[in-house]
Amino acid sequence: MNAPHNRFAEGTVGAALAQSGKLKDNTVAAKVSGVLTDLHAQISQDESIEPIAVTDADALMVIRHSAAHVMADAVQRLFPGTQVTIGPAIDNGFYYDFDRPQGGFTETELADIEKEMEKVIAARKPFVRRTITRAEARQLFEQNNEQYKLELLEAIDPAAEVSLYSHGDWVDLCAGPHLPHTGLIPSFKLLSSAGAYWRGDERNKMLSRIYGTAFANKKELRKYLADLEEAKKRDHRKLGKELSLFSIDEQIGGGLVLWHPRGALVRTILEDHWRSAHQRHGYELIITPHIGRSHLWETSGHLENYAENMYAPMEIEGNPYYIKPMNCPFHIAIYKNALKSYRDLPIRWAELGTVYRFERSGQLHGLLRVRGFTQDDAHLFMRVSQLPQEIAKVLSFSLQMLRNFGFSDLEIMLATRPAEKSIGDAEIWEKAENALRYGLESQGVSYTLDEGGGAFYGPKIDIKIKDAIGRTWQCSTIQVDFNLPERFDLTYIGEDSSRHRPVMVHRALLGSIERFMGIMIEHYAGAFPVWLSPEQVVLVTVSDRHDAFAREVEERLRTAGIRVQLNANNEKLGAKIREARLLRVPVIAVIGDSEVEQRGVSLRTREEGDIGFQPLDAFLAWMKAAAQAPSI
C-alpha cells in the first residue's frame, strides 16, 4: 500500500491524488489523516492521504456499504411501497432491513433483486454526498413516506450535519463513505432473508432483513460461498438435532438448553477434564448459589451498569433477589469470609457457575447465544508483586487447555488502559500491563496491541481461536481488575502487619460451556476426537449367533474404561454400520463367524475405513491408547 502524502492544494481527495499521480483506475477510496473517506470529499492542504485500491482490505467495507445501497434501490424499484430502515456493511457482507407490506422475501424474489442490482451497477451511477438542514431532510423523507428515516433523523445530534448519499434518483440518510460510482461494485451475492425487529427490540415491528455479501473479485466471492456451504453443513443446530446432542424447546423458553444423553455425556467429559486440569494447576473448586440479594448487585455495580441484561428481581421474605448474571461477587464473598494474610496469596478459585443473562429473542442463536449458560469462571486474588508470575501461569494454562480441545491456531490481543474513565493510578496500571506483557512473552506467543481497549477497571488479554474452516471465535479472557477489590473493600494483612488491597484477576478459558460446545461441534463437524466422543466404539454383529461373544467384548471394553455400545438389533449389517457412521462414531468393530472363531474383531475407523482383523487383546490395548485424553 502506498505511504501517506502531504500538502495538497485544497479540493477533493480524488483531485489531490490525481495531482500526485497516485490516483489509479482501481482507486476506490482513501484514508485522509487515517479516516476512510470518499474520493470526492473536501480536504485541506495539511491532510495526509493514503489511496485505497479495490483489492485493499479497507476497500471491502466501502464496497459492501455501496452494495447495500444498490440493493435497497433495487428493492424499492421492484416492490413499491417498501420502506427502507438501516443498511450497514458488516464483517462478512451487508444487510438492509425493510418494512414491506407483503412480508419477507422469497428465494425467487432475491434472484429478481440481484438482476435489478446488476442493472444499477451497469449504469455506473455516481454516488453523491450532500449535506442539508434538518428541516430539508424532514421534508424529503415525508415526501417519500420514509417513516423510519424520520425516526432516525430525530436521533441525530441537533448540532451534527445531516448527510445524504444518492445514486441516480435513489437517496438515503447516510454518513458514508461510498465508491465513486455503482459500476465499481465488483462481485456480490444476496444470501438470505430473515425477520428482524426494528432496532432489535421485540416490542417493535418485525421487519424483513436481506443479507448479502460482496468481494473485490469473483474468485474471493466463490471461496466465501463455498466456505458458507461448508459452514451450513457444520451448523451446530443442524448437527445437534441429527446427533441428538441437545434441543431448545419453546415451551420451556428460548435460549434455555436441554442436553440429551449423548450431548450431556460429551459435556460431562469436557467438564471432568476441566476440573482435573484446574486441580492439577493449583486451583480450588468452589460452588456458589444461583441467586443473591439486591445489595450484592448494588455493591458490585451490576444494577447500575448491567441491569438491562439482568432478569427482574424476585421477592423473598420482603427482600429483592436477583438471579446471577456473573459469579464474581460470590467468589468475593468467600474471600471476605475470613481475614487473609499475604501468606495465603495467591488464591485461585474456579467454578463452573451457571449464570443467566437477558438476551433479546432476535439475538438468540442455538448454543452460541443463550439465556442460561455455564461459565468456566476463575478468580485469582494476589499481591501486585505476584501478577507477572500468575499471569504467565494463567496464560500457559489457557493455551494448553485450548490445544487439548483441538484449537492451536490463535489470535491474541493485549488491551491497555482507556484514554478516558479508568480507575486506579497510573503506576498500578503500568504494573498490570507489564505483567500481561510478561505473561505473553514468557509463552513466546505473538500478539497485537489494542491501545486503550481495556476495561475501565483494568487491562486484559483476549484470545480468539480459529476453527477448522478458518473462522475466529472470541474465547479466553484474562482480565485484571482494580474495581471490585475497591468496591467490596478487599484486604489482606501484609508483612508490615497493615492492611493492603489485593489485585483480582478474572479468567475464563473456554468462556461459556454452551458456546464452546457449539464451536466444537462445528469445528469437528460433529466428529469428536475419540477421547470426547459419546461412544468411542460400536460393536455390530452379523447375526444373533454372534451376540454372546459380542457381549463378552463389550464387557471387556467397559471394564477397560471404554465407552462402548453394542448394536445386536435384528437389522442387516450394512444398516448397523450406516447408523454408527451417521452418529460419527470413531470406531466400528464387526463381529461375525470368523471373528468369533479367532476371538477378535474386524475394525473400521472414521478416518481410515476398513483396517482389518485384530485379536481381542490387541484391540483392547489399541482402544485404550486411542481413547487417552490429552495430558493436563
VODRENTOR-389080 format. One line per field, with one value per residue (C-alpha): residue in one letter; x, y, z. Coordinates in steps of 0.001 Angstrom, whole numbers, padded with zeros to 6 digits. Layout:
# VODRENTOR-389080
residuo: (a  ...) .
u: (X  ...) .
v: (Y  ...) .
w: (Z  ...) .
***
This chain:
# VODRENTOR-389080
residuo: (m  n  a  p  h  n  r  f  a  e  g  t  v  g  a  a  l  a  q  s  g  k  l  k  d  n  t  v  a  a  k  v  s  g  v  l  t  d  l  h  a  q  i  s  q  d  e  s  i  e  p  i  a  v  t  d  a  d  a  l  m  v  i  r  h  s  a  a  h  v  m  a  d  a  v  q  r  l  f  p  g  t  q  v  t  i  g  p  a  i  d  n  g  f  y  y  d  f  d  r  p  q  g  g  f  t  e  t  e  l  a  d  i  e  k  e  m  e  k  v  i  a  a  r  k  p  f  v  r  r  t  i  t  r  a  e  a  r  q  l  f  e  q  n  n  e  q  y  k  l  e  l  l  e  a  i  d  p  a  a  e  v  s  l  y  s  h  g  d  w  v  d  l  c  a  g  p  h  l  p  h  t  g  l  i  p  s  f  k  l  l  s  s  a  g  a  y  w  r  g  d  e  r  n  k  m  l  s  r  i  y  g  t  a  f  a  n  k  k  e  l  r  k  y  l  a  d  l  e  e  a  k  k  r  d  h  r  k  l  g  k  e  l  s  l  f  s  i  d  e  q  i  g  g  g  l  v  l  w  h  p  r  g  a  l  v  r  t  i  l  e  d  h  w  r  s  a  h  q  r  h  g  y  e  l  i  i  t  p  h  i  g  r  s  h  l  w  e  t  s  g  h  l  e  n  y  a  e  n  m  y  a  p  m  e  i  e  g  n  p  y  y  i  k  p  m  n  c  p  f  h  i  a  i  y  k  n  a  l  k  s  y  r  d  l  p  i  r  w  a  e  l  g  t  v  y  r  f  e  r  s  g  q  l  h  g  l  l  r  v  r  g  f  t  q  d  d  a  h  l  f  m  r  v  s  q  l  p  q  e  i  a  k  v  l  s  f  s  l  q  m  l  r  n  f  g  f  s  d  l  e  i  m  l  a  t  r  p  a  e  k  s  i  g  d  a  e  i  w  e  k  a  e  n  a  l  r  y  g  l  e  s  q  g  v  s  y  t  l  d  e  g  g  g  a  f  y  g  p  k  i  d  i  k  i  k  d  a  i  g  r  t  w  q  c  s  t  i  q  v  d  f  n  l  p  e  r  f  d  l  t  y  i  g  e  d  s  s  r  h  r  p  v  m  v  h  r  a  l  l  g  s  i  e  r  f  m  g  i  m  i  e  h  y  a  g  a  f  p  v  w  l  s  p  e  q  v  v  l  v  t  v  s  d  r  h  d  a  f  a  r  e  v  e  e  r  l  r  t  a  g  i  r  v  q  l  n  a  n  n  e  k  l  g  a  k  i  r  e  a  r  l  l  r  v  p  v  i  a  v  i  g  d  s  e  v  e  q  r  g  v  s  l  r  t  r  e  e  g  d  i  g  f  q  p  l  d  a  f  l  a  w  m  k  a  a  a  q  a  p  s  i) .
u: (000000  001248  002547  000643  001282  001029  000458  -002002  -003885  -007330  -010016  -011281  -009429  -009569  -008147  -005304  -004426  -004610  -002287  000227  -000071  -001281  -004885  -005197  -008133  -008619  -008544  -011970  -011461  -008759  -007691  -007478  -005490  -006294  -010076  -011687  -013132  -014796  -012653  -014876  -014582  -013111  -009656  -007340  -003698  -002196  -004102  -002278  -003820  -003476  -005131  -007238  -007342  -010306  -008139  -007108  -008739  -010025  -011960  -014264  -016379  -016826  -017755  -020242  -021802  -022284  -023743  -026238  -027488  -027816  -029769  -032171  -032655  -033437  -035921  -037853  -037881  -039324  -041616  -043189  -044411  -041495  -039781  -036043  -034641  -030973  -028414  -024834  -021791  -020828  -017822  -018777  -021090  -024038  -027747  -030743  -033959  -037206  -040781  -042639  -046432  -046260  -043751  -040474  -038654  -038652  -035654  -037174  -037538  -033922  -032870  -035014  -033396  -029935  -030864  -032133  -028935  -026896  -028768  -027974  -024324  -024098  -025446  -022322  -024342  -022165  -022531  -023072  -022870  -024610  -025417  -028745  -030604  -032696  -035856  -034913  -034220  -037555  -039390  -037617  -038444  -042012  -042484  -041055  -043128  -039968  -041213  -038201  -035829  -037778  -037312  -033588  -033374  -034738  -031989  -029201  -027500  -029122  -025645  -024481  -024809  -027294  -025639  -027352  -025992  -027685  -027025  -029382  -032681  -032342  -031327  -030715  -029688  -026042  -022618  -020726  -018176  -019087  -017476  -017165  -019931  -022051  -020040  -017146  -019071  -017083  -018813  -021833  -024416  -027648  -027595  -030832  -033840  -034862  -037071  -035595  -037246  -036899  -033873  -033509  -036407  -039082  -041614  -041189  -042446  -040951  -039086  -037657  -033864  -031905  -028304  -025764  -022030  -019564  -015890  -013150  -013336  -015297  -012632  -012905  -016696  -016705  -014395  -016603  -019750  -018014  -016982  -020545  -021862  -019334  -020419  -024054  -023072  -021309  -024085  -024249  -028033  -028393  -025840  -027246  -030533  -029035  -026695  -029245  -026926  -029265  -032513  -034263  -037987  -040020  -042458  -039603  -038185  -035860  -032170  -032573  -030751  -031904  -028935  -029757  -027852  -025205  -024636  -024701  -022037  -019718  -020266  -019574  -016306  -015317  -016177  -014390  -011277  -011637  -011915  -008964  -006825  -007672  -006870  -003544  -002749  -003282  -006905  -009502  -013039  -015953  -019741  -021988  -025775  -027819  -029435  -028300  -029823  -030042  -027481  -024804  -025511  -025643  -022181  -020769  -022164  -024266  -027567  -026050  -024322  -025742  -029414  -030735  -029015  -030415  -033765  -036369  -035980  -037972  -039158  -038263  -039464  -039649  -036175  -035475  -033219  -031691  -030721  -026996  -025544  -021981  -020131  -017603  -019461  -019963  -016264  -015514  -017907  -015946  -012726  -014227  -015466  -012144  -009226  -006437  -002696  -000057  000964  -002455  -001933  -002245  -005682  -007012  -010706  -012580  -016229  -018418  -021053  -024388  -025494  -028493  -028500  -031314  -030801  -033446  -035196  -033912  -030328  -030624  -028662  -028515  -025746  -023820  -026220  -028351  -030031  -028799  -025224  -022356  -019211  -015839  -015024  -011986  -010893  -007408  -006571  -002946  -000417  000635  004152  002688  000945  003695  004193  000465  -000386  002310  000809  -002742  -001756  000193  -002800  -005185  -003117  -002730  -006461  -007406  -004892  -006305  -009645  -008095  -007506  -003906  -004369  -004876  -005135  -004097  -004665  -003451  -005867  -004404  -005719  -008541  -007778  -010835  -012645  -010366  -009831  -006551  -003366  -001009  001639  -000580  -001914  001652  002466  -000638  000051  003682  002527  000290  003171  005464  002939  002659  006396  007077  004976  006687  003367  002762  000082  -001352  -001833  -005271  -004309  -006988  -009117  -009034  -011990  -012211  -011212  -008106  -006184  -006803  -005668  -008218  -007644  -009504  -009448  -009581  -011717  -011299  -012728  -010866  -013489  -012338  -014172  -013549  -012780  -010389  -010116  -007592  -008765  -007004  -009495  -008807  -012504  -014188  -011478  -012120  -015928  -016002  -013145  -010997  -007844  -005086  -002607  000828  004288  004166  001031  -001086  -003967  -003329  -005596  -005224  -005388  -008094  -007853  -010959  -010179  -012272  -010516  -013416  -015936  -019491  -019558  -022647  -020970  -017739  -019705  -021344  -017943  -016546  -019485  -018854  -015049  -015219  -018374  -019841  -016963  -015415  -011951  -012010  -011469  -014508  -016877  -020022  -019485  -015868  -016659  -019807  -019900  -022075  -022956  -023605  -026344  -027716  -025436  -022550  -024239  -022658  -019094  -020065  -021313  -018019  -016140  -018496  -017809  -014034  -014209  -016348  -014002  -011122  -012977  -014001  -017411  -018957  -022355  -023490  -025864  -027309  -030578  -032220  -031017  -028724  -025022  -024908  -027719  -025968  -022712  -024512  -026260  -022922  -021324  -024166  -023501  -019800  -018683  -014851  -014535  -016871  -015992  -017694  -018220  -019154  -018231  -014541  -014205  -015860  -013658  -010438  -011603  -011182  -012913  -012772  -012236  -013479  -012379  -013918  -010729  -009209  -012171  -011576  -008306  -008853  -008873  -007406  -007219  -009265  -006318  -004613  -007902  -008354  -004823  -005327  -008630  -007167  -004381  -006773  -009163  -006482  -007377  -004757  -002398  -003428) .
v: (000000  003487  005684  008853  012072  015571  019180  019056  022007  022401  020468  016903  013785  012420  015635  015602  012004  012798  015777  013460  010815  008251  008036  004801  003203  000818  003501  003481  005442  006947  007339  011025  011517  007896  008125  006169  008738  009180  010357  013419  014567  018023  018280  020989  021478  019763  016471  013160  010926  007202  005799  002650  000245  -002020  -005008  -003488  -004855  -001379  -001228  -004099  -002085  000667  -001866  -003594  -000372  000744  -002659  -002311  000984  -000545  -003455  -001102  000845  -002405  -003497  -000237  -000369  -003880  -003584  -000102  000866  -000836  001395  001187  001369  000633  -000966  -001270  -003122  -005905  -008203  -010650  -008597  -006258  -006176  -003891  -004053  -003351  -002748  -004495  -004818  -008344  -009567  -011400  -012087  -015438  -017063  -016152  -012523  -012424  -013576  -010810  -008240  -009416  -008902  -005397  -004624  -005682  -003094  -000337  -001426  -001496  002089  003297  005822  008185  008121  011734  013098  016288  017936  019562  021117  019040  020730  019885  016268  016008  017397  014940  011850  012987  013328  009835  008407  007084  006975  005068  007671  010363  008458  008094  011767  012686  010620  012622  015230  018583  020102  017490  017953  015784  013985  012153  009836  009328  007381  008401  009366  006988  008724  007688  009199  008093  009064  007118  006561  005122  004181  006796  005057  001889  000271  -000295  -002937  -005996  -009208  -009611  -012172  -011970  -014742  -014939  -013203  -013240  -011406  -008673  -006368  -002649  -001556  -005090  -004628  -007337  -004738  -003070  -004144  -007184  -006143  -008166  -008290  -009225  -010367  -010091  -010082  -008509  -009056  -007493  -010287  -013388  -015771  -014419  -014473  -018108  -019098  -017324  -019003  -022401  -021727  -020692  -024001  -025852  -023808  -024781  -028451  -027878  -025780  -026962  -026549  -028961  -031422  -031079  -032449  -035109  -036423  -035977  -033771  -031004  -029218  -025969  -026188  -023000  -024345  -024154  -020936  -019582  -019682  -022452  -025625  -029214  -031588  -035040  -038092  -038036  -034271  -034387  -037101  -035032  -032032  -034129  -035430  -031827  -030603  -033512  -032728  -029066  -029909  -032289  -029760  -026987  -029067  -030058  -026397  -025294  -024154  -024940  -025633  -023768  -023773  -020741  -020068  -019058  -016020  -013208  -010270  -006950  -005357  -007654  -006408  -002796  -003110  -004869  -002157  -004565  -002867  000463  -000648  -004027  -004032  -004264  -007656  -008960  -010547  -008888  -009387  -011891  -011043  -013447  -012558  -008903  -008758  -008476  -011206  -011385  -014459  -014082  -012761  -013157  -015338  -012709  -011257  -014734  -015558  -012238  -013122  -016323  -014273  -011931  -014795  -014852  -012479  -013147  -012868  -012217  -015838  -017001  -015330  -016065  -017669  -019423  -020335  -021858  -022684  -023999  -021470  -021242  -017659  -016075  -013019  -011455  -011741  -010469  -013256  -011992  -012396  -015984  -018466  -022143  -022725  -019642  -017070  -018339  -017006  -019577  -020804  -022167  -020089  -021710  -018987  -018464  -015621  -015121  -012858  -011800  -009155  -006774  -008265  -011701  -010542  -011338  -014955  -015594  -014137  -016311  -019398  -018468  -017854  -021119  -022964  -021234  -022153  -025758  -026147  -024768  -027058  -030035  -029373  -029086  -025335  -024352  -021518  -018493  -014705  -012906  -009270  -007143  -004334  -001396  001477  003532  007176  008208  006934  004402  003746  003129  005161  005093  003120  000114  000163  000091  -002841  -004714  -004124  -005144  -008311  -009168  -008484  -010654  -013489  -013205  -013005  -015885  -018104  -016865  -016049  -013234  -010707  -007423  -004336  -002808  000644  001932  -001198  -002298  -002007  000967  -001343  -002945  -004222  -007654  -010361  -011732  -014976  -015887  -019411  -020313  -023312  -025937  -023675  -020538  -018707  -016917  -017069  -014992  -017485  -016950  -013735  -012806  -009582  -007598  -005838  -002973  -002084  -004920  -005178  -001476  -001737  -004691  -003363  -006469  -006533  -008782  -008377  -007676  -008406  -004994  -006088  -003424  -003894  -003899  -004125  -007316  -007372  -009540  -011415  -012690  -015604  -017713  -020355  -021685  -018945  -020260  -024075  -023958  -021660  -023647  -026847  -025177  -024101  -027617  -029262  -027037  -027333  -031141  -031276  -033493  -035991  -035510  -036899  -040361  -039115  -036789  -038991  -040145  -043642  -044487  -047816  -049508  -053310  -054655  -058309  -060066  -062231  -063190  -066237  -063794  -061939  -063941  -063163  -059550  -059176  -060575  -057979  -055279  -056200  -056236  -052765  -051333  -052749  -051044  -047704  -047564  -046087  -048856  -049566  -052948  -052996  -056529  -055453  -057645  -055498  -056054  -055448  -052565  -050751  -051103  -049760  -046870  -045933  -045792  -043767  -041239  -040756  -040081  -042965  -043159  -046984  -049692  -053291  -056016  -059491  -062452  -066147  -065534  -063045  -065402  -068279  -066227  -064267  -060808  -058078  -056553  -052818  -049822  -046346  -042986  -041686  -044778  -047014  -050779  -051662  -055400  -058002  -057546  -060141  -059133  -058314  -056236  -054443  -053594  -052173  -050208  -048741  -047740  -045860  -044231  -043120  -041485  -037905  -035166  -034542  -031934) .
w: (000000  -000749  002050  003049  001069  002494  001382  -001477  -002806  -001293  -003128  -003271  -002205  -005755  -007227  -004700  -005569  -009290  -008727  -007049  -009752  -007230  -008437  -010400  -012189  -009249  -006528  -004882  -001653  000541  004114  004960  008148  008972  008319  005465  003073  -000333  -003231  -003687  -000036  000524  002116  003388  002479  005518  005254  004765  002101  001546  -001606  -001175  -004121  -004756  -003742  -000375  002771  003698  000439  001400  003827  001222  -001480  000793  002024  -001569  -002494  000354  -001096  -004553  -003062  -001277  -004523  -006363  -003693  -003861  -007670  -007687  -004666  -004473  -001021  000737  003298  003988  007515  008304  005957  007209  005981  008402  008814  006079  003923  004376  005113  004886  006879  005032  006047  003233  003316  001835  004437  003816  000540  -001246  -002955  -006329  -005250  -004077  -007552  -009083  -006782  -007879  -011536  -010793  -008875  -011915  -013995  -011477  -011359  -015166  -015282  -013370  -011397  -009302  -005516  -004481  -000947  000115  003412  004097  007010  009356  008018  004422  005383  007192  004155  001832  003875  004497  000721  000197  003083  004765  008366  009670  008223  010027  013293  012631  011796  015221  016866  015194  017362  016506  016238  013721  009975  008096  005210  002361  -000310  -003643  -006817  -009578  -008024  -005023  -001785  001808  005105  005405  006745  004055  002673  -000740  -004039  -006789  -008765  -008754  -011551  -009145  -007187  -008366  -007212  -004983  -003914  -001924  000656  002618  004056  007706  010167  012355  014862  014261  016295  017669  020099  020085  021193  017804  014408  012686  009533  006644  006501  003395  003874  001097  000574  -001838  -002625  -004724  -007317  -008281  -007010  -003453  -003688  -004846  -001990  000531  -000815  -000682  002919  003673  002332  004461  007484  006824  006866  010172  011735  015346  015421  012488  013872  017383  016095  013796  016504  019324  021372  022544  021837  022723  023406  023090  025688  028166  026762  024104  024931  027535  026516  027033  026917  025546  026874  024111  024407  028212  028112  025900  028155  031278  029779  028951  032446  034170  032124  033108  036819  036791  034924  037373  040418  038876  038162  041743  041691  044331  043132  044663  044182  044639  044582  041557  043222  045506  047349  045561  047895  046414  042885  044041  045579  042520  040226  038157  038966  037993  034797  033753  034785  031206  030898  034197  034899  037072  040826  042844  046336  049150  052656  051703  050179  046426  044983  041509  039542  038952  035676  036997  039501  040628  043665  045130  044875  046543  049374  050001  050074  052660  054827  056696  057131  054640  055140  052496  053114  051799  048431  045603  045922  042826  042856  039929  039334  036561  037539  035758  035101  033413  031189  029245  025513  023123  021245  017897  019113  020352  018252  019203  021757  020678  022193  025063  028195  030676  030441  032499  032659  033278  035714  037875  040088  041421  044343  044741  045664  042898  043014  042194  038996  036444  037507  037929  034516  032938  034611  033612  030000  029788  031225  028799  025747  026894  027540  024120  022421  024315  022639  019185  018841  018175  015665  017907  017728  020904  021822  024722  025588  027519  029645  028097  027456  029472  032559  034163  037857  039652  039452  036505  038389  039088  035501  034235  036527  035383  031685  032151  033912  030953  028551  030658  030502  026721  026182  028584  026316  023167  021502  019056  019927  018772  020899  021392  022653  025001  024571  028200  030559  032903  035759  034231  031179  029667  027290  024814  022933  019757  018391  014707  013733  011011  008295  009316  011383  014531  017856  020955  023690  026622  028606  031304  032946  035661  037962  040348  040682  042573  045262  045875  045776  048156  050322  049910  052017  053254  056088  054678  056040  057706  059666  057917  055517  051759  048712  046646  042855  041326  038023  036232  033959  031595  029489  027452  028160  028147  028134  025900  023389  023469  022821  019826  018494  018997  017215  014189  014380  014340  012174  014915  014648  018088  018812  020389  023938  023690  021667  023477  022025  021373  019716  018431  018210  015395  014967  011681  013224  016631  016909  017429  020294  023123  022063  021328  024930  026185  024103  025363  028988  028440  026868  029672  032288  030469  030690  027025  026150  024068  022539  021262  018299  018273  016668  014067  011149  008221  008866  006359  008158  011529  010114  008423  011680  013528  010734  010781  014501  013712  015978  015759  015702  014439  015375  013321  014795  012610  012307  011589  014446  016949  015802  016031  019128  017681  015723  012248  012560  010642  011733  010910  009287  007644  006805  006969  008704  009102  011846  015338  018145  021183  023495  020806  020104  023804  024044  020808  022023  025407  023646  021135  023904  026050  026959  026432  029316  031883) .
***
